[in-house]
């Protein structure tokens, strides 16, 4: 019988995992119950899933995840109120069905922006009101900063139609609907890179100065065995904590490959690669433990290697193994490294 991750980290921070509704029963559910005390929906709470068409809400898959977490005494996170992916196109169509981004007439652009922000506000209020008593920690906006785009803001339909007002609207509506007890996060990947980190910092500071309610930064932390360095990850968190913000590791996994590596280890992963992954997980969790005062939780983006967004991505037909349990749901060397790093038996 192996130790429990969540128990090993009790008193330090919660350990979480992203799941699909189908994972709430069977062997994987047992694995989750043993090892995690925080749950997030991998897809079921994204805008396209919750409101596929205007005014038509689809709660059933999301509710199943909420019920699973509650039945097992696990905390929940919400992912995500706003994103440029997995969001219904209907948000961005004008009343005539034309894409708002194509509009050139200034008056119509103004009317479109107003309509988009109304739709956004309605989505946020409806969702937050439904789950506010069950979910404390909320990703309000996801991946809104992109240093390569104009102004360093991702040139999504949201931004092209409404500028940064959509971010402000989302946070304010979430706070109004959810009250002071829910925690509101801005979530992004690559937050360790100086360009991304600094642009997020600047944005958050600007919004906080305007009184926009932001409680923390979610660091997705999709990393690989090659990088980035652990010290760089921690450094960025320290920077945000100086603004009085909480840091959460929201989507942790560690690919075996460099991003565009064409190799595929398949089910035959070399020992030294698994060891390298374990060593890096060890170093990472030791740093998390040392910095527990600025880290509110660590959530994995999945639990076992048979179900991860990195299988077939970004390289087709390449299998990856970024998590702590293998395809048969057995503990990998990385699991034992993370247990060791908790430093309490
Ligand atoms: O639900 C449909 C199903 O009906 C259809 O048959 C099937 C065919 O491909 O697709 C299913 O939808 C897939 C969905 O996951 C649910 O499994 C989408 O194609 C697929 O694109 C989608 O991928 C998700 C991805 O976000 C979308 O961008 C991944 O599961 C999910 O892990 C990933 O999560 C994101 C975070 O939200 C944000 N940060 C990055 C992270 C990894 O990309």
Boltz pocket constraint, residues with backbone or C-beta under 6 A from the ligand:
constraints:
  - pocket:
      binder: B
      contacts: [[A, 42], [A, 43], [A, 85], [A, 86], [A, 142], [A, 189], [A, 220], [A, 251], [A, 309]]
      max_distance: 6.0
